[in-house]
Amino acid sequence: QVQLVESGGGLVQAGGSLTLSCTASGRTFGRFAMGWFRQAPGREREFVAAISSSGTYTYIKDSVKGRFTISRDNAKNTLYLQMSSLKLEDTAVYYCAIGVIAALRNDPNSYDSWGQGTQVTVSS
């Protein structure tokens, strides 16, 4: 029954910023970890960031650490990914996912529902 809908993608110049959002329904949002993944053409889907159910703990991929921030607003059933200092290599379709437990994970097998994705394109 759970549904996830991402939004906020688009075209941005290198060095610019974008904020993605993901709204969930059908599950008690505040009881589960959430994550962001991305997939570029010809590449496998990769982990980007995760956040625990309460928002207390986060884990961010090394290549985006210091540039990306994951956050959540449980009252609004919404997950966010704030992206700054964007690079060409950040170009991908970004997906949000809801976990099967409260603790954060970087394993896609720890997530059982996925959004449809939103395209982020970074230009020079």
C-alpha positions in Angstrom: 0.0 0.0 0.0 2.9 2.4 0.5 3.6 4.9 -2.2 6.5 7.3 -2.6 6.6 10.3 -4.9 9.8 12.2 -5.6 9.9 15.8 -6.9 12.4 18.6 -7.3 14.7 17.3 -10.0 15.8 19.4 -12.9 18.7 21.0 -14.8 21.3 22.9 -12.8 24.7 24.4 -13.6 27.7 22.8 -11.9 28.2 24.4 -8.6 24.5 25.0 -8.2 22.0 23.6 -5.8 18.8 21.6 -5.8 16.5 20.1 -3.2 14.7 16.9 -3.8 11.6 15.8 -1.8 9.8 12.6 -1.4 6.3 12.2 0.1 5.2 8.9 1.5 1.8 7.4 2.1 0.4 4.1 3.2 2.9 3.4 6.0 3.6 5.0 9.4 6.4 7.2 8.1 8.1 8.0 11.4 8.7 4.3 12.3 11.1 3.5 9.4 14.4 4.6 8.0 14.5 6.3 4.6 17.1 6.5 1.9 18.1 8.1 -1.3 19.7 6.2 -4.2 20.7 7.3 -7.7 21.3 5.6 -11.1 23.1 7.1 -14.0 22.9 5.8 -17.6 24.8 2.6 -17.9 25.5 2.3 -14.2 24.0 0.4 -11.4 21.9 2.0 -8.8 24.0 3.3 -5.9 23.4 4.4 -2.4 23.5 8.2 -1.7 22.2 8.8 1.8 20.1 7.3 4.6 18.4 8.6 7.7 17.0 6.8 10.7 13.3 6.9 11.6 13.6 9.8 14.0 16.1 11.7 11.9 18.8 11.5 14.6 21.2 9.5 12.6 22.4 9.9 9.0 24.9 8.2 6.7 26.0 9.9 3.5 28.1 8.5 0.6 31.7 9.7 0.8 31.7 11.3 -2.7 28.8 13.6 -1.7 29.6 14.1 2.0 29.8 17.8 2.8 27.7 18.7 -0.3 24.5 16.7 0.3 22.2 16.7 3.4 19.4 14.3 4.1 16.6 15.3 6.4 13.0 14.4 7.1 9.8 15.9 8.4 7.8 13.1 9.9 4.8 15.4 10.6 4.6 15.9 6.8 5.6 12.4 5.8 8.3 13.9 3.7 12.0 13.1 3.0 14.4 15.7 1.6 17.8 15.7 -0.1 19.5 19.1 -0.2 22.3 19.1 -2.8 24.9 21.8 -3.1 28.1 22.3 -5.1 26.7 20.0 -7.7 29.1 18.2 -10.1 28.7 16.7 -13.5 29.0 13.2 -11.9 25.9 13.9 -9.8 23.8 13.6 -13.0 21.4 10.7 -12.4 17.8 9.6 -11.7 17.3 9.9 -7.9 15.1 7.5 -6.0 13.8 7.6 -2.5 13.0 4.4 -0.6 11.4 3.5 2.7 13.2 0.9 4.9 11.9 -2.2 6.6 13.2 -1.2 10.0 13.9 2.0 11.9 17.7 1.9 11.7 19.6 3.4 8.8 21.1 1.1 6.2 22.9 1.5 2.9 21.9 -1.9 1.6 19.1 -1.6 -1.0 17.7 -4.9 0.3 16.9 -3.0 3.5 14.3 -1.0 1.6 11.1 -2.5 0.3 9.3 0.4 -1.4 10.7 2.8 -4.0 9.5 5.9 -5.8 9.5 6.4 -9.5 12.6 8.6 -9.5 13.3 12.2 -10.4 15.9 13.3 -13.0 18.8 15.5 -11.9 21.0 16.9 -14.7 24.1 18.9 -14.0 25.6 20.9 -16.8 29.0 22.6 -17.2 
